[in-house]
Each structure stands twice: as C-alpha cells, then as structure tokens.
C-alpha cells in the first residue's frame, strides 16, 4: 500500500473516531449543556424573561445566592423582585469568560466564571462591574438549574504598611 492511502485512512480514523469518543463521554455532553445554560441565563436576564428566569433556578427552599459574601436571594421571587426594581427603560447585559465546569455527578456540576456586567440606558452603557461567579447546578429530568451561587467583585484593599 502506498503512502497516500495510508494517510487517508489515518485521517479518516482520526476524524470519524473523535465524535464517537466524545459522544461516549457523558461528562462532555453535560459540560456542553452547562455552557448552554450559562448562555440561556445571560439572555433571560437581558430579555427580562420572567418565565425563562423561573426555569433557571431550583424552585424550593434550597436556593441561595450570595453577592460579595452576603445572602442576597433565597428564592426565584427575590431574584425577580430585584430585576423588576430596575426601570424598564434600562437594560442589563452580562458576558462570561474563562468558564470552568466540574461535573460532580451526572446531576450536579460546579461552574466558575469571570463576568462583565453592564446597565444599558438609551443603547449606551451607564454603569458596569466585573468579578467572578461560582454556581452549583442541579439537573432535573430535562434542565440544569442554579441551586446556589456566589458572585463577587474586586474590592480596594488597604495599603500595606512598609517596615
């Protein structure tokens, strides 16, 4: 067999084998689902889609969301109340980067990601902040939902005294 047919066979094995190996790895499929959850999460808040937001959180008393070390939301209702307190003329956009996901089981995942959020008024950013978010997600029969989370932003630290 000449060199060209051998190369073609190797390329076919490499490209055909990859999707099969990935499909056989449920962690990869779950990780893709969690990444999709984050996109849906961002879009639901941008759209102020109350029905979509309700689907993103567990609906029982296990929900807890902290901001800068303080419990901020303990139910989806408190999340929606905060969103509704913003004037309807203002938009809210968040982008996520450097996302890492760890599958703890087929139904539980942790996610850590950097975020950059903006309040938009008349099509222009009027306020912004960034930080990191961690979430514990739980999968019910069909969807991933936030069970708990924490977001924090950088805080100025007092100057160190030099000796």
C-alpha positions as CSV (number, residue, x, y, z in Angstrom):
1,X,0.0,0.0,0.0
2,X,1.4,3.4,-1.0
3,X,1.8,6.2,1.4
4,X,-1.2,8.3,0.2
5,X,-3.9,5.6,1.0
6,X,-2.4,5.1,4.5
7,X,-2.6,8.8,5.2
8,X,-6.2,8.9,4.0
9,X,-7.1,6.0,6.3
10,X,-5.3,7.6,9.3
11,X,-7.1,10.9,8.7
12,X,-10.5,9.1,8.4
13,X,-9.9,7.2,11.6
14,X,-8.9,10.4,13.4
15,X,-11.8,12.5,12.3
16,X,-14.5,9.8,12.5
17,X,-13.3,8.4,15.8
18,X,-13.4,11.8,17.6
19,X,-17.1,12.4,17.6
20,X,-17.8,8.8,18.7
21,X,-15.4,9.2,21.6
22,X,-16.9,12.5,22.6
23,X,-20.4,11.1,22.4
24,X,-19.4,8.2,24.6
25,X,-18.2,10.7,27.3
26,X,-21.3,11.8,29.2
27,X,-19.2,14.4,31.0
28,X,-18.5,16.2,27.7
29,X,-22.2,16.3,26.9
30,X,-23.1,17.6,30.4
31,X,-20.4,20.2,30.1
32,X,-21.9,21.4,26.8
33,X,-25.3,21.6,28.5
34,X,-23.9,23.6,31.4
35,X,-22.3,26.0,29.0
36,X,-25.6,26.3,27.1
37,X,-27.3,27.0,30.5
38,X,-24.9,30.0,31.0
39,X,-25.9,31.5,27.6
40,X,-29.6,31.0,28.4
41,X,-29.0,32.5,31.8
42,X,-27.4,35.6,30.3
43,X,-30.1,36.0,27.6
44,X,-33.0,35.5,30.0
45,X,-31.8,38.4,32.2
46,X,-31.1,40.6,29.2
47,X,-34.6,39.9,27.9
48,X,-36.1,40.2,31.4
49,X,-37.9,37.0,30.5
50,X,-39.6,36.1,33.8
51,X,-40.7,32.6,32.6
52,X,-37.2,31.7,31.5
53,X,-35.6,33.0,34.7
54,X,-38.0,30.9,36.7
55,X,-36.7,27.8,34.9
56,X,-33.1,28.7,35.7
57,X,-33.3,28.2,39.5
58,X,-34.5,25.4,41.7
59,X,-38.0,26.2,42.9
60,X,-37.6,25.1,46.5
61,X,-36.0,26.5,49.7
62,X,-32.5,25.2,48.8
63,X,-31.9,28.2,46.6
64,X,-29.3,30.6,48.0
65,X,-27.4,33.3,46.0
66,X,-24.7,35.4,47.7
67,X,-23.1,38.6,46.5
68,X,-19.9,39.7,48.0
69,X,-20.3,37.4,50.9
70,X,-23.9,38.3,51.8
71,X,-27.0,36.3,51.1
72,X,-28.9,38.3,48.5
73,X,-31.5,35.9,47.1
74,X,-33.2,33.0,48.7
75,X,-35.9,32.3,46.1
76,X,-36.6,33.0,42.5
77,X,-39.2,35.5,43.7
78,X,-36.5,37.6,45.3
79,X,-34.4,37.4,42.1
80,X,-37.4,38.6,40.1
81,X,-38.2,41.4,42.6
82,X,-34.7,42.8,42.2
83,X,-34.9,42.7,38.4
84,X,-38.3,44.4,38.4
85,X,-36.9,47.2,40.6
86,X,-34.8,48.3,37.7
87,X,-36.6,50.8,35.4
88,X,-37.9,49.1,32.3
89,X,-36.0,51.6,30.1
90,X,-32.7,50.1,31.4
91,X,-31.2,47.0,30.0
92,X,-28.9,44.5,31.6
93,X,-26.1,42.6,29.8
94,X,-23.6,40.2,31.1
95,X,-20.8,38.3,29.3
96,X,-18.8,35.4,30.7
97,X,-15.2,34.3,30.1
98,X,-12.8,31.8,31.5
99,X,-15.5,29.4,32.5
100,X,-14.6,26.1,34.1
101,X,-17.0,23.4,34.8
102,X,-16.6,20.4,37.1
103,X,-19.1,17.6,36.9
104,X,-19.6,16.1,40.4
105,X,-22.1,13.6,39.1
106,X,-24.5,13.3,36.2
107,X,-26.9,15.6,38.0
108,X,-24.6,18.1,39.9
109,X,-22.0,20.4,38.5
110,X,-20.0,23.4,39.7
111,X,-19.1,26.3,37.5
112,X,-16.7,29.1,38.0
113,X,-16.6,32.0,35.5
114,X,-15.5,35.6,35.2
115,X,-18.2,38.1,34.4
116,X,-18.6,41.6,33.0
117,X,-22.0,43.2,33.5
118,X,-23.4,46.5,32.2
119,X,-26.5,48.6,32.8
120,X,-27.6,50.0,29.4
121,X,-29.8,53.1,29.0
122,X,-30.8,54.5,25.6
123,X,-28.5,52.0,24.0
124,X,-25.4,53.1,25.9
125,X,-23.7,51.6,29.0
126,X,-24.2,53.8,32.0
127,X,-22.7,51.6,34.7
128,X,-20.6,48.4,34.7
129,X,-18.9,46.0,37.0
130,X,-17.0,42.8,36.8
131,X,-16.0,39.9,39.0
132,X,-16.3,36.2,39.4
133,X,-19.3,33.9,39.9
134,X,-19.4,30.4,41.1
135,X,-22.6,28.2,40.8
136,X,-23.7,24.8,42.0
137,X,-26.1,23.5,39.4
138,X,-28.5,20.6,39.6
139,X,-30.1,18.8,36.6
140,X,-33.7,17.8,36.9
141,X,-35.2,15.4,34.3
142,X,-34.5,17.9,31.5
143,X,-32.8,21.2,32.6
144,X,-29.9,22.5,34.6
145,X,-30.9,24.8,37.4
146,X,-29.0,27.0,39.8
147,X,-29.0,25.6,43.3
148,X,-26.7,28.1,44.8
149,X,-24.3,30.8,43.6
150,X,-21.9,33.5,44.7
151,X,-20.7,36.5,42.8
152,X,-18.0,38.8,44.0
153,X,-16.4,41.9,42.7
154,X,-12.9,43.2,43.5
155,X,-12.7,45.5,46.5
156,X,-9.9,48.0,47.3
157,X,-7.6,46.7,49.9
158,X,-5.9,48.9,52.5
159,X,-2.4,49.9,51.6
160,X,0.2,47.6,53.3
161,X,2.5,49.4,55.8
162,X,6.1,49.1,54.9
163,X,8.7,48.4,57.5
